[in-house]
């Protein structure tokens, strides 16, 4: 992967989030299909349909849920809660209902956030056939006693789980897996930012000469990644690096959660990029909580996959509420996240191993035009990079190893290695 003057337009990324925002997504259903087809304007992803009842390890693909409308009307026929205004108003996966009931009975099916009286919470009932509405505490407080008409026009019946996939063929069949969840309605940071970042990353990489092949997966959280893993077991051995993307649209500090292996090459590459970025960042050790990294890193699979975020899930007040909206994420934050991901790709693409072809003392760089013509001056960074590469290129040390040892940027070391190869002082080794 070559350095290039890639100009990332954060406004375009934010615009794509805006198009996806109104669509009601869930772990199954037409909302997922519509969202993935919209991403298809950026990348030619393929939709996969997994039938209801399919066994995927210890799980089973559930019934497909689709919703068309929902509301609560007061005795005057006024809609006091309206699904058309926010898809968060309905508990995700609610079964259909149409009845009239008193407020005291309706309250058993209502969910609010008393501590955030203007926000609507996000709630689900994926594996429990029930129904409910989410609303702000202020809305609930304004409801007088009386009878209310409750209507949810939804279906829960045999169908499919849908996930999207896009693969870029590189020089080798060894793969980098980029995964994000595609199931949350009306949540911009926790869901849409990762979906859009993955699509943009795929778009940038598709025309690029790459060593690795890159596989992108947009799948519903938990059950989607489990389904992908169950249906793609032959692919597992080819996955050399991987990232789960989420919460990359807020302006918070970059955060990276290491893989279960703790020191996989992807873990080291992300840490190197973050340390060289000049930005604030936080590193987290692996835990079996969080996003789909916990599936990819389960003990019987143990893929080298970390989770790339800004502010982690559950660590910002807007998480899983209506406040995770288009105002919470920013175009500059989305652009900066994509730029950081491109830097990570560049690092793993450039992490070569070399063999010094002149290992007995330093080769004379001056007569090759690679050293200062006047002795006694300070070594330039390029010369320092060449000396580090020559000294540690014994066939075992990678450029990332050398970067960690020398405290130099892997891109400087890569450029130095290319220069040294051009002068017959290095040869590239096969990747392990």
Secondary structure, DSSP 8 states (H G I E B T S, - for coil): ---------HHHHHHHHHHHHTS---SSSHHHHHHHHHHTTTS--EEEEEETT-EETTEE---EEEEEEEEEE-TTS-EEEETTT-GGGB-BT---EEEEEEHHHHGGGEE--TTSTT--B--B-TTS----EE--HHHHHT--SSEEEEEEEEEEES-EEEEEEEEE--SSS-EEEEEEE---SS-IIIIIHHHHHHHHHHHHHHTS--SSEEEEEEE-TTHHHHHHHHH-GGGGGGEEEEEEE-S-SSSS-EEEE--TTSS-HHHHHHHHHHHHHTS-EEEE---S-SSTHHHHTSTTT---EEEEESS-TTSSTTTTBTTSSTTTS-HHHHHHHHHHHHHHHHHHHS--EEEESS-SS----GGGT-S-SSTTS---HHHHHHHHHHHHTEEEEEHHHHHHHHT--HHHHHHHHHHHHHTTSEEE----
